[in-house]
Every structure is written in C-alpha cells, then in structure tokens.
Amino acid sequence: MRYGDFTHGLAYRHALELLTLPERPTAVFAGSGHQALGTYRAAVELGLRIPADVSVVGFDDLPFADWVTPRLTTVRTPLADMTALAARMVLRLLSGECPEATRVEVAIELVIRESSGPPALT
C-alpha cells in the first residue's frame, strides 16, 4: 500500500517500487484513473504485461479508461447524481433549512474491462 496524491507521477514512482518487490503484487488498485496510468507506465517500463503479469484497476471511469490499451477496469461513480445531491444540500442550507442528511451514499459500479484478470500461474 502506498499513499499520496491522485497524480500520474507519484503513482508511477509508487508502482515502480511495488512492481519490483521480491513478491510483486498480482494486482494494483489505483485511487484514480491518473494513478492507474502511472501504474501502466511503470508496468510497461518493467516489461510487465497487463493483465497477464499484473492487473490494474482504476477509480472514476474517466473517458480515457476506455481508450487506453488494454482498456482500464475501473469503478464508476455517478458524478451527475452526486453533483445534484450536493447542489440540493447547498440550496437547503442557503434557505436556512437543515439538509435532509449529513451523509449520503450513492451506488457505484465496477466496470470490468481488459486490464484485470486472474493472476498468472507461476
């Protein structure tokens, strides 16, 4: 596990560390699509194949998730629904009312594409 921002550069450096461990992970779950791209870059530079050698899963399902090769498995969040909920909460607060809830959960969806699969047999 590595911590950092949601950028490509730091994710690339973290992925290089993880993917060169003696017991390399069989999968990387990135906290954003940009982090997933950093992981892709590290894997390619190390001669690893996605998903044969390492699966990569991103988060946020940005448009490029469907354009990269292999297409990125990702978690899709309902951004339009989240925006509408937040706007309603702000409008209620501005009108002096309390929000209906202080915590709201929305459904997410795992979009399975070609960047994930079972680990290779060793």
KACORGI-V646163 format. One line per field, one symbol per residue. ss: DSSP state (~ for helix, > for strand, _ for the rest). phi: phi as a letter, one per 30 degrees, with the letter a starting at -180 (. if undefined). Layout:
ss=???
phi=???
This chain:
ss=_______~~~~~~~~~~~~_______>>>___~~~~~~~~~~~~~_________>>>>>___~~~~______>>>>>_~~~~~~~~~~~~~~~~_____________>>>>___________
phi=.bcldccddddedddedddcdecddcabccdadddddddeedddddiccccecadbbcbjhdedeccdbdeddacccdeddddddddddddddddicdddacbbcbdcbdcdbddbaddddc
